[in-house]
Structure formats: C-alpha cells, structure tokens
C-alpha cells in the first residue's frame, strides 16, 4: 500500500479494493439473511471501476439524475436494474429516463399525474413522506416541516377519494427518512406508522423501498430491521428494497 501511495500523482483518490469487496460481501450476505434486495445509491461514490465491482454484489442501482442513470447503464449494460428517484423531473428528460431506468419513483402526486402516462414497461413508484423526523440537523432531515421530499400520507389518503385513477399503475412506494444512522429502530417505527395509516395502499402494491442513510456497522442491532421486513413480507407480501451508499464505500 505504501508503494502504491508513494507512486500516486496527487491529488488522487485511492480505493482499497479489498476493503470494498469485504464491505460488499458482508452487505450481500446480510441482505440475503434478512431477505431484502440491495440497490447501491451511487451518489456516495461514482468511480466507474468501483461501480463495476459493487455491481457483482447488488440487485441494482439507485440514481437521482439522468446523468447518473446514463453512467450506470454504461457500466452494467442491459443486465442490471436501475431505480431513479429525484425531487424534479423535466419534460425534456422524462422519456429518456423511462428508456434507461427500470423503476421510476415520482416525488409528488403532481409529478405522478403529469408523467405516469409516459411510462411504458417501467415500474412506477411514489415517494411518500411519513412525517417522522429522526435527524437532529434540519438541513439533512427529509421529513422536516415544509419538506417537499415525498407526498404526505394525508395527501396520499385524500387522493384515494379525490381521484380514484391517480394511484392506479403505482406498483410500489419509497420513503427515505434518515442519514448516517447506526440504529435501525427508525425503520421499524416508520413501517409501523405506514401500517397504521396507509395499510390500504400497502395492500395494493408489490414492493417498498426503505431508502438509505443506514451504515450497517458491526455494532448495529438488526432486530428492528428484521421485524420491519417481516411485517412487510408476512402481512403484505411485498418485495423489500434498501439503498445503502456509504455502507458500501
């Protein structure tokens, strides 16, 4: 390692491939035990060779722009799955996004209404905002007051009666409520909250994405995650995704 570092032209980003593979194997084995599918959130590290290596261990990739989607498709070709979720989609890019990505998750009911009809073979998802805050710093809290990240549960419930066609074709939902957390207790609390408030929606969809923001450390207690996944599997028969980023790299 010292020889490699000594020969690097600085500034340089040096990736320990053995450590990366070790992280990948650990997360892959854990996901199989817990029965969740892993999507690598590439915003944590977008180096081409790293994506190529991580792709051997995950079920797909999570991206947040057409540029990230293009990069991943270049890396994985036609074989892998790409899920996209972003606060904003443009009419200019939406058709290209639909061609590149396998799952398109809309950030609001308005987006869903505007763009759902342009999707063809893609799985259509909706990001929901459970309204539960777990991050102390409001700058990084997706559920803070006046947040525009995801449709509120009350708005989703109202849409059920105001426009009975709006949620038709939605095959799954996503939430993302945490940041660099070692505790999985918030996932269980959030799933329980969804179970109590939008059980009718959980009964009508095929999958749920629990988001990222969890570090999967050796010190983590995985029991709350296991309990949450069991609710989703046993009560609703949902496929469960998670999208770690920093936990890999």
C-alpha positions in Angstrom: 0.0 0.0 0.0 2.8 2.4 0.8 4.4 1.7 -2.5 1.1 2.4 -4.3 0.5 5.6 -2.3 4.1 6.8 -3.0 3.6 6.4 -6.7 0.3 8.2 -7.0 0.2 11.6 -8.6 -1.6 13.9 -6.1 -4.3 14.8 -5.6 -5.6 11.3 -6.0 -8.5 9.2 -4.7 -7.2 5.8 -3.7 -9.7 3.0 -3.2 -8.8 -0.1 -1.2 -10.3 -2.8 -3.4 -10.0 -5.5 -0.7 -11.9 -3.4 1.8 -14.6 -2.6 -0.8 -15.1 -6.2 -1.6 -15.3 -7.1 2.1 -18.0 -4.5 2.6 -19.9 -5.8 -0.5 -19.7 -9.4 0.6 -20.9 -8.5 4.2 -23.8 -6.5 2.9 -24.8 -9.0 0.3 -24.8 -11.9 2.8 -26.7 -9.8 5.3 -29.4 -8.8 2.7 -29.9 -12.5 1.9 -30.3 -13.3 5.6 -32.8 -10.5 6.1 -34.5 -11.1 2.7 -34.1 -7.6 1.3 -32.8 -6.6 -2.1 -29.9 -4.1 -2.3 -29.7 -1.1 -4.5 -26.4 0.8 -4.4 -27.0 4.5 -4.1 -24.3 5.8 -6.4 -24.1 9.4 -5.0 -21.8 8.0 -2.3 -19.1 7.1 -4.9 -19.4 7.2 -8.7 -16.0 5.9 -9.8 -16.5 3.6 -12.8 -14.4 0.7 -11.6 -16.0 0.8 -8.1 -19.4 0.6 -9.7 -18.3 -2.3 -11.7 -17.1 -4.1 -8.6 -20.2 -3.3 -6.5 -22.4 -4.4 -9.3 -21.3 -8.0 -8.7 -23.0 -8.0 -5.3 -26.2 -5.9 -5.6 -29.6 -6.3 -7.1 -29.5 -3.0 -8.8 -28.5 0.7 -8.5 -30.3 3.8 -7.2 -29.7 7.0 -9.1 -31.1 10.6 -8.8 -30.5 12.1 -12.2 -30.4 11.1 -15.9 -26.6 11.7 -15.8 -26.2 9.1 -13.0 -28.6 6.8 -14.9 -26.5 7.0 -18.1 -23.3 6.3 -16.2 -24.8 3.2 -14.5 -26.2 1.9 -17.8 -22.8 2.3 -19.4 -21.2 0.3 -16.5 -23.8 -2.5 -16.3 -25.1 -2.7 -19.8 -28.6 -4.2 -20.2 -28.3 -6.8 -17.4 -28.8 -4.7 -14.2 -31.7 -2.8 -12.8 -31.8 1.0 -12.3 -34.2 2.7 -9.9 -34.4 6.5 -10.2 -35.9 8.9 -7.5 -35.4 12.6 -7.7 -37.2 15.7 -6.5 -37.6 17.1 -10.0 -38.2 15.6 -13.5 -38.3 17.6 -16.7 -40.5 17.0 -19.7 -37.3 17.2 -21.8 -35.7 14.2 -20.0 -38.7 12.1 -18.9 -38.8 9.9 -22.0 -35.1 9.2 -21.9 -35.3 8.4 -18.2 -38.1 5.9 -19.0 -35.9 4.2 -21.6 -32.8 3.9 -19.3 -34.4 3.1 -15.9 -36.4 0.1 -14.9 -38.2 1.8 -12.0 -39.2 5.5 -11.9 -40.2 6.9 -8.5 -42.1 10.1 -8.5 -41.6 12.6 -5.8 -45.2 14.0 -5.6 -48.7 13.3 -6.6 -48.5 16.2 -9.1 -45.5 14.5 -10.8 -47.3 11.2 -10.8 -50.3 12.8 -12.5 -48.1 14.6 -15.0 -45.7 11.8 -16.1 -47.3 8.5 -15.2 -48.8 8.1 -18.7 -45.4 8.5 -20.3 -44.1 5.3 -18.7 -44.3 2.1 -20.7 -42.7 -1.0 -19.2 -41.2 0.7 -16.2 -42.3 0.0 -12.6 -43.9 3.2 -11.3 -43.3 4.2 -7.7 -44.3 7.1 -5.4 -42.1 8.6 -2.7 -44.1 9.2 0.5 -43.2 11.4 3.4 -44.2 9.6 6.6 -43.8 12.9 8.6 -41.5 11.3 11.2 -38.2 13.1 11.9 -35.1 11.2 13.0 -32.3 13.6 12.0 -31.5 16.3 14.5 -29.9 18.7 11.9 -32.9 20.1 10.0 -30.7 20.6 6.9 -30.5 16.9 6.4 -34.0 15.9 7.7 -36.2 14.8 4.7 -39.3 15.0 7.0 -38.7 18.5 8.4 -41.5 21.0 8.4 -42.5 22.2 4.9 -40.4 19.4 3.3 -41.1 18.9 -0.4 -39.5 15.4 -0.4 -42.3 13.0 -0.9 -46.1 13.1 -0.8 -47.5 13.4 2.7 -49.6 10.4 4.0 -52.6 12.7 4.4 -52.4 13.9 0.8 -52.0 10.3 -0.4 -55.0 9.3 1.6 -57.1 12.2 0.3 -56.1 11.4 -3.3 -57.7 8.0 -2.9 -61.2 9.7 -2.8 -60.5 12.8 -4.9 -59.1 10.9 -8.0 -59.5 7.2 -7.9 -57.4 6.7 -11.0 -54.3 8.6 -9.8 -52.7 5.7 -7.9 -53.6 3.1 -10.5 -50.4 1.7 -12.0 -48.3 2.6 -8.9 -46.5 -0.7 -8.1 -44.5 0.5 -5.1 -43.6 3.2 -2.7 -40.3 4.6 -1.3 -39.5 6.5 1.8 -36.2 8.0 3.0 -36.1 9.4 6.5 -32.6 9.0 7.9 -28.9 10.0 7.5 -25.8 8.1 8.6 -27.6 6.2 11.3 -26.3 3.1 13.1 -29.7 2.3 14.6 -32.5 0.6 12.6 -35.2 1.5 15.1 -36.4 4.3 12.9 -37.2 1.8 10.1 -39.4 -0.2 12.4 -41.1 2.9 13.7 -41.7 4.1 10.2 -43.1 0.8 8.8 -45.4 0.6 11.8 -46.6 4.1 11.1 -47.3 3.2 7.5 -49.0 0.1 8.6 -51.4 2.1 10.7 -52.0 4.9 8.3 -51.9 3.6 4.7 -52.4 -0.1 5.0 -54.9 0.1 2.1 -52.0 1.3 -0.1 -49.6 -1.4 1.1 -52.2 -4.0 0.2 -52.4 -2.8 -3.4 -48.7 -2.6 -4.3 -45.9 -5.1 -5.0 -42.8 -3.5 -3.4 -41.5 -1.0 -0.9 -38.1 0.8 -0.8 -36.9 1.6 2.7 -34.4 4.2 1.5 -30.8 4.6 2.7 -29.0 6.5 5.4 -28.1 3.5 7.5 -24.4 2.5 8.0 -24.8 -1.3 8.7 -21.9 -1.3 11.2 -20.8 -4.3 13.3 -22.3 -2.5 16.3 -25.8 -2.2 14.7 -28.7 -4.0 16.2 -30.5 -5.5 13.2 -33.6 -6.8 15.0 -35.7 -3.8 14.3 -34.9 -4.1 10.6 -35.8 -7.8 10.7 -39.1 -7.0 12.4 -40.0 -4.3 9.9 -39.2 -6.6 6.9 -41.2 -9.4 8.5 -44.3 -7.1 8.7 -43.9 -6.2 5.0 -43.3 -9.7 3.9 -45.8 -11.6 6.1 -48.7 -9.1 6.2 -48.4 -7.5 2.7 -46.2 -9.9 0.7 -44.1 -7.0 -0.5 -40.6 -7.2 -2.1 -38.4 -5.0 0.1 -35.6 -2.8 -1.2 -32.9 -0.8 0.6 -30.4 1.5 -1.0 -27.2 1.9 1.1 -24.5 4.2 -0.1 -21.8 4.9 2.5 -22.3 1.5 4.0 -20.5 0.1 0.9 -17.8 2.7 0.4 
